[in-house]
């Protein structure tokens, strides 16, 4: 079973908050209990920022905000994004990447896309991409769309 990295933070926060605020009434959701259980068993957790994302909204956002530089099929100013989820950064044939993404060693998944869309320079300082998505829900929606 896959769990989200954010869920661990949520569960830990919930446990601490509920236990201190209402020691006798600390109740956890099933997801929080599973996250805590996974942590205690040493299960590797993959962050999944797309879990709360809406791919339909993501498609609309992609069309409005990303198509100036990217297309799903074919390279433009930025590389094509079809199949980006699970692909190694800097690996689209025929696209000339800057050194940052090409040498990053990143494989695109929910966690790496979340960081990238939050601020590409923080992930790969030598990148040509200077666009970021400040809204967390919009990032989740875009990631859900790209994951399809």
N, C-alpha and C positions, 0 to 999 in steps of 0.2 A: 504494500500500500504506500502511496506517495503522500507526503505531508508538505505543507508549505513552511518555508523558513520563517515567514512573518507570523505564522501560527505559534511557533515556539516563543517568540517575543510576547505575543498576545497572552499565551498561557502563563508565562512567567510573571508578566505584569498583573494578570488577573489573580493569580495565586497570592502575590504579595499584597495587592490592593485589597482584595476581599478579606484576606486573613487579618490585615491590620484594621480595616474599617469595620468589619463585622465578623469577629472571630468565630462565633457560633453558627453563622449563616453562609460560609464560603462555599458556593456551589459552582461547579465548572461545567461547561458544555461538553458534549461527547468529543468534539474536535480538540478542545483544550486538554482533556484527559488523554487522548491518543497522542498528542504532541508531547506531553510530559512523559508518558510511557515510552515513547520513541527515544526521547532524550536519555532516560534512565537506562535504556537498553543499548545505548550507543549506536542507534540506527542513524545512518547518514541521511540528512534531510536536504532535499533540493528545493531551493527557493522557487516559488512559482507565482510570479507577479501577475501572470495572466489569469489566475484562478478567479479573480473578481472582475476580470475584464469582459467586455462585450465586443465580440468580433464584428458585429454589424456596425456599432458606433466606431470601432477601430477602422473599418473600411472607409467610412465617411471621413474620418480624421485623416487617414492616409491620403485620400483624394484631395483634400483641402490643403494639407500642410506638407506632404512629403513629395508629391509628384512634380514639384518644381525641379527637383534634383534626382529623384528615384522613379523607377518603374518596376512593376512586378516582373515583367519579362524584358530583358534587354538593358544594357548599361546606358546611363546618361551621364550627367555630371557626377552622380554617385552610382555605385554598383547596383545591379538588379537585386531585388529583394525576395523574389520567389525562392522558396527553399532556404531562406536565411536561418530559420530555426533549426539548430543542430549542425549548422555549417561552421567551419573554421573561419575566423575573421581573416580578411585579406586573401581570399581564395577563389574569387569569381574569375574564371578565365577571361582574358581580354580586357580586364579593368586595371588601370594603373593606380595602385594604392600608394598613399603616403607611407612612410616608414612605421608610424605608430600602429595603425591597425595590422599591417602586414607582419610586424614582429611581435605582436601582443601575445600570441599563443592562446587567444580567447576562442572558445567555441560558443556560439550564440545560443543562449537558452533564456528562460524568463529572468533569471538573476542578472546575467550579463547585459541583456537588452535593457533592463530597468536601469542599471548603472549608466549605460551608454546614453540612453535617452534623457537621463537626468543631467548629463554633462559630459560629452565625449572627450573633452580635454583632460578630465580627471582620470579617464580610463586609458587613453592613448594620447599623451601630450602632443605628439607630432601627427595630428590628423587634419585633414582638409575640412572636415565637417564642423561647422560652427553653430549649428542649430541644436537646440535642446527643447524638451517638452517639460515645462515647469509643473504642470498639473498631474498629480499621481494617478488619478482615475483615467485621464487621457492616455498616460503611458501604459496603464494596464489594458485599456481598450486596444491600443495599437499592438501591443504584444500578443493579445488574444487573436487579433486579425493575422499577424505575421506567423503565428503558430499553426494556423490551419493548413 
